[in-house]
Amino acid sequence: MLDVARHFFPVAFVKEYIDLLALHNLNTFHFHLTEDQGWRIEIKKYPKLTEIGSKRAQTVVGHNSPVYDETPYGPFFYTQEELREIVKYAADRYITVIPEIDMPGHMRAALAAYPEFGCTGGPYTVAEEWGVFDEILCAGKEETFSFLQDILDEILDIFPSKVIHIGGDEAPRTEWKKCPRCQKRIEEQNLQGRNGFSKEAQLQCYFMNRISKYLASKGRTVIGWDELLEGDVDPGTTIMSWRGTEGGEQAAARGLNAVMAPTPYHYFDHYQNKDQSIRLIGGYIPIEKVYSYNPVPDDASVEMKKHIIGVQANLWTEYITCSQLAEYQLLPRMAAMCETAWSDNSKKDFNSFRVREKKLAKLYDKFDWTYAKDMWKEEKK
């Protein structure tokens, strides 16, 4: 996955990213296109999404410090023609592009452009700092669903992928609790809290299932982050397990397919070595840990073996502002993740991997890609 919403990357780098996937025999590109900090896809019916939502007034310095750079960021977005070019470039390399439009949370940029789809009506601004925000789409307004369906219609025309990512993560329901329209929707649908989760959590599942059914009517299926498991999930939904491995395990137990993208192993925005002179989000995931991950252990349940359909690594870009740093965060961890994806766990051997990856690194050099070399440092002794 590549996040182009926090920091934007031009078409040329997106193609380079796809080249990296192709080199490492990875067949799916998850394209994270929208966020609180920026809307990066042209939607012809709603031009203000890019006129307003693709730029922010400034960006916070560091880890949400009180200091801002006082520099406008954007407007940055992809035209529909550019996105079709990316889709074809990927398809020519046997890679499927799965777009993500995150909902109902992480929608500050969209709400800045169209405040009428929020619970309060705004005003809203494109977020200038990182994190999770209370301002989300209103689940009580019919107009919200029309808005999303219109957006998805244009997305489906660009992306032929049978699977569409609709997010569902980090959506505080604070405003829903106070919103008379959302509370009316809860009453009308007779939504009840259960299993330790509130009735507003069930409202989110109603929201996501309604979008899922709309996409199903268009011949598509849905994938979303593991927060979707907090309520009753449409049976055709695939769960992306990011808050550890539990989400995928729970999804499998409930008969849902799952993709494993757990933070402790596959968040490539985290440090891969102990040199923390570059500012990143934090965390420490060395290549040895990436390589050690087994998404389907030998003692896994029958359900897990049936429903865990893949793995994914995520490159979030709050602190990744240029292509060289993006490459460095990916390589050579992408190769370790690739071997996890395609190899039987009993056949994995890290020492063998180190030797083979050193040969692959010659290609990194050939294409002038930036990569970490920690795995081979001890050879100099």
C-alpha positions in Angstrom: 0.0 0.0 0.0 1.1 3.5 -0.8 -0.4 6.5 1.0 -0.4 9.5 -1.3 -2.8 11.6 0.7 -0.5 12.7 3.6 2.3 13.4 1.1 1.7 13.3 -2.6 3.9 11.4 -5.1 3.8 12.1 -8.9 2.8 9.6 -11.5 6.4 8.8 -12.4 7.1 7.6 -8.8 3.8 5.7 -8.7 5.0 3.8 -11.8 8.4 3.2 -10.1 6.5 1.9 -7.1 4.7 -0.5 -9.4 8.0 -1.6 -10.9 9.2 -2.5 -7.4 6.1 -4.6 -6.8 6.7 -6.3 -10.2 10.3 -7.0 -9.4 9.3 -8.6 -6.1 6.5 -10.7 -7.6 3.8 -8.8 -5.7 0.5 -8.7 -7.6 -1.7 -6.1 -5.8 -1.2 -2.4 -5.4 -3.4 -0.8 -2.7 -3.6 2.9 -3.6 -4.6 5.0 -0.6 -6.0 8.1 -2.2 -8.0 10.2 0.4 -7.3 11.4 3.9 -8.0 14.2 6.3 -4.9 15.9 5.0 -5.7 15.7 1.3 -8.0 14.4 -1.4 -6.0 13.1 -4.4 -8.5 11.9 -7.0 -10.4 14.0 -9.6 -14.1 13.5 -9.3 -15.9 15.3 -12.1 -19.3 15.6 -10.4 -17.7 17.2 -7.3 -14.9 19.4 -8.5 -14.4 21.1 -5.1 -13.0 17.8 -3.8 -9.8 18.7 -5.6 -10.2 22.5 -5.8 -10.4 22.7 -2.0 -9.6 19.3 -0.7 -6.3 18.7 -2.5 -4.4 21.4 -0.6 -3.8 22.3 3.0 -2.7 25.7 4.3 0.3 24.4 6.1 1.7 21.2 7.7 2.7 20.5 11.3 6.4 20.2 12.1 7.4 17.0 13.8 5.2 14.8 15.8 2.2 17.2 16.1 4.3 19.9 17.7 2.9 23.4 18.2 5.0 24.5 15.3 3.8 24.6 11.6 5.8 25.2 8.5 3.5 28.0 7.3 3.9 26.7 3.8 0.8 25.8 1.6 0.8 22.2 0.4 -0.8 21.5 -2.9 -3.0 21.5 -4.8 -1.9 17.9 -5.6 -4.1 15.3 -7.2 -4.3 12.8 -10.0 -6.6 13.4 -13.0 -8.8 10.5 -14.1 -6.7 10.2 -17.2 -3.5 9.9 -15.1 -5.1 7.2 -13.0 -6.1 5.2 -16.0 -2.5 5.4 -17.2 -1.4 4.0 -13.8 -4.0 1.2 -13.9 -2.8 0.2 -17.4 0.9 0.4 -16.4 0.1 -1.9 -13.5 -2.0 -4.3 -15.6 0.8 -4.6 -18.1 2.9 -6.0 -15.2 0.1 -8.3 -14.0 -0.7 -6.1 -11.0 -4.2 -5.1 -9.8 -4.7 -1.6 -8.4 -7.2 -1.5 -5.5 -8.2 2.1 -4.8 -9.1 3.2 -1.3 -11.6 5.9 -0.5 -11.6 5.9 3.3 -15.0 6.4 5.0 -16.8 7.5 7.1 -13.7 8.8 9.0 -10.5 10.4 7.6 -12.8 12.7 5.6 -11.8 16.2 6.7 -10.5 17.1 3.2 -13.9 16.1 1.6 -15.8 17.9 4.3 -13.8 21.0 3.8 -15.0 21.0 0.2 -18.6 19.8 0.9 -19.5 20.6 4.6 -23.1 19.7 4.1 -22.2 16.0 4.3 -21.0 16.3 7.9 -23.2 16.2 11.1 -22.6 19.9 12.0 -22.4 21.4 8.5 -18.9 22.8 9.4 -17.0 24.9 8.6 -14.3 22.3 8.2 -10.7 22.7 7.1 -8.2 20.2 5.4 -6.2 18.9 8.4 -2.8 20.4 8.9 -1.6 17.9 11.5 -1.7 14.1 11.8 -4.0 11.8 13.8 -7.7 10.9 14.2 -10.4 13.6 14.0 -14.0 13.7 15.3 -15.3 15.2 12.1 -16.6 12.4 10.0 -19.4 11.9 7.4 -23.0 12.0 8.7 -24.7 8.6 8.7 -28.1 10.1 9.2 -28.3 12.1 5.9 -29.5 10.3 2.8 -27.5 12.9 0.8 -24.3 11.4 2.3 -24.9 8.1 0.6 -25.8 9.7 -2.7 -22.5 11.7 -2.5 -20.5 8.5 -1.9 -22.3 6.5 -4.6 -21.6 9.3 -7.1 -17.9 9.2 -6.2 -17.8 5.4 -6.4 -19.4 5.4 -9.8 -16.5 7.5 -11.2 -14.0 5.3 -9.3 -15.4 2.1 -10.8 -15.1 3.6 -14.2 -11.4 4.1 -13.7 -10.4 1.0 -11.7 -11.5 -2.4 -13.0 -10.5 -4.2 -9.7 -13.2 -6.5 -8.5 -12.3 -5.3 -4.9 -12.7 -1.7 -3.7 -11.2 -0.6 -0.3 -13.6 1.6 1.7 -11.5 2.1 4.8 -13.7 2.1 7.9 -10.8 2.7 10.4 -10.3 5.3 13.1 -13.8 6.8 12.8 -14.7 8.4 16.2 -18.5 8.3 16.7 -18.5 11.4 18.9 -20.5 13.5 16.6 -22.9 10.7 15.8 -23.8 10.5 19.5 -24.9 14.1 19.4 -26.4 14.2 15.9 -30.2 14.0 15.9 -30.2 12.6 12.3 -27.7 9.8 13.2 -29.7 9.0 16.3 -32.9 8.9 14.3 -31.2 6.5 11.9 -30.3 4.3 14.8 -33.9 4.2 16.0 -35.2 3.6 12.5 -32.9 0.7 12.0 -33.4 -0.6 15.5 -29.6 -0.7 16.1 -28.5 -2.0 19.4 -25.1 -2.1 21.2 -23.7 -5.5 21.6 -20.5 -7.4 22.5 -19.1 -4.4 24.3 -19.6 -2.0 21.3 -22.1 0.9 21.2 -25.1 1.3 19.0 -23.1 3.9 17.1 -20.7 1.1 16.2 -23.6 -0.8 14.7 -24.5 2.4 12.8 -21.1 2.4 11.3 -21.6 -1.2 10.2 -25.0 -0.2 8.7 -23.1 2.6 6.9 -20.4 0.3 5.5 -22.8 -2.5 4.7 -25.0 -0.1 2.7 -22.0 0.9 0.6 -21.0 -2.7 0.3 -24.4 -3.6 -1.1 -24.2 -0.7 -3.5 -20.8 -1.9 -4.8 -22.2 -5.5 -5.0 -24.9 -4.2 -7.3 -22.1 -3.1 -9.6 -20.4 -6.4 -9.5 -17.7 -5.4 -7.0 -16.8 -6.5 -3.5 -15.5 -4.6 -0.5 -12.4 -4.7 1.7 -12.0 -2.6 4.8 -9.8 -2.3 8.0 -10.4 -4.5 11.0 -12.6 -2.0 12.8 -15.4 -3.3 10.7 -15.5 -6.3 13.0 -17.0 -4.2 15.8 -20.5 -4.9 14.4 -22.4 -7.1 12.0 -20.4 -7.3 8.7 -21.8 -8.0 5.3 -20.7 -11.6 4.5 -19.0 -10.6 1.3 -16.5 -8.2 3.0 -12.8 -8.9 3.2 -11.1 -7.7 6.4 -7.6 -6.1 6.4 -6.0 -6.9 9.8 -3.8 -4.0 10.8 -4.0 -3.7 14.6 -2.1 -6.9 15.0 -3.1 -10.4 13.9 -6.3 -10.7 16.0 -8.5 -9.0 13.4 -7.6 -11.5 10.7 -8.1 -14.4 13.1 -11.5 -13.1 14.2 -12.6 -12.5 10.6 -11.6 -16.1 9.7 -13.6 -17.4 12.6 -16.6 -15.5 11.4 -16.2 -16.9 7.9 -14.8 -13.7 6.3 -11.7 -13.6 4.1 -8.8 -11.6 5.5 -5.6 -9.9 4.4 -2.9 -9.7 7.1 -1.1 -6.3 7.3 -0.2 -6.3 11.0 1.5 -3.2 12.4 4.2 -5.2 14.3 5.5 -6.8 11.1 4.3 -4.9 8.0 4.2 -1.2 8.7 7.1 0.1 6.6 6.7 3.6 7.8 8.5 2.4 11.0 12.2 2.4 11.5 14.1 -0.6 10.1 17.3 0.2 12.0 18.4 1.9 15.2 19.6 5.0 13.4 16.8 7.4 14.2 18.4 10.5 12.8 15.6 10.7 10.2 12.3 11.7 11.6 9.7 8.9 11.1 6.5 8.0 12.9 8.4 5.7 15.3 8.4 2.0 16.0 11.2 -0.5 15.0 10.7 -3.3 12.5 14.0 -4.7 11.3 14.1 -6.9 8.3 14.6 -10.0 10.5 11.2 -9.4 12.1 9.5 -8.8 8.7 11.0 -12.1 7.5 9.9 -14.0 10.7 6.2 -13.4 10.2 4.0 -16.3 9.3 0.5 -15.3 8.6 -0.8 -18.9 8.8 1.0 -20.8 11.5 1.3 -24.6 11.3 -1.2 -24.9 14.2 -3.7 -22.5 12.6 -7.4 -23.3 12.7 -9.1 -24.7 9.6 -10.9 -21.4 9.3 -7.6 -19.4 9.2 -6.1 -21.7 6.6 -9.2 -21.2 4.4 -9.8 -17.5 4.9 -6.3 -15.8 5.2 -6.0 -15.0 1.5 -2.8 -12.8 1.5 -0.5 -10.4 3.3 0.2 -6.7 2.7 2.8 -4.1 3.8 1.8 -0.5 4.3 3.7 2.6 3.6 2.0 5.5 5.4 3.6 8.9 4.5 3.0 11.4 7.3 6.8 11.7 7.6 7.8 10.3 4.2 8.1 13.3 2.0 10.3 12.2 -0.9 10.8 9.2 -3.2 14.3 8.4 -1.9 13.0 8.0 1.6 10.1 5.9 0.4 12.5 3.6 -1.4 14.7 3.3 1.7 11.7 2.4 3.8 10.6 -0.3 1.4 13.9 -1.9 0.5 15.0 -4.5 1.3 12.0 -5.2 3.6 9.7 -5.6 0.5 11.8 -8.7 -0.4 11.3 -10.2 3.0 7.6 -9.6 2.8 7.5 -11.1 -0.7 9.1 -14.3 0.6 6.5 -14.5 3.4 3.7 -14.0 0.8 4.8 -16.8 -1.5 6.9 -19.3 0.4 5.9 -22.1 2.7 7.1 -21.2 6.2 9.0 -24.4 6.6 11.2 -23.5 3.7 12.1 -20.0 4.8 15.7 -19.5 5.9 17.0 -16.0 6.8 20.6 -16.8 6.1 19.7 -18.0 2.6 17.6 -15.0 2.1 20.5 -12.7 3.0 22.6 -14.2 0.3 19.9 -14.1 -2.4 18.8 -10.6 -1.5 22.4 -9.4 -1.9 22.2 -10.5 -5.5 18.9 -8.7 -5.9 20.4 -5.6 -4.4 22.6 -5.3 -7.5 19.3 -4.5 -9.4 18.5 -1.9 -6.8 21.9 -0.3 -7.6 21.3 -0.6 -11.3 18.1 1.4 -11.0 19.7 3.8 -8.5 17.1 2.9 -5.8 17.9 3.8 -2.2 17.9 0.9 0.3 19.0 -0.1 3.7 22.2 -2.2 4.0 22.1 -3.1 7.7 21.5 -6.8 6.9 25.0 -7.1 5.5 27.0 -4.8 7.8 28.6 -7.6 9.8 30.2 -9.0 6.6 32.7 -6.1 6.8 34.2 -7.4 10.1 
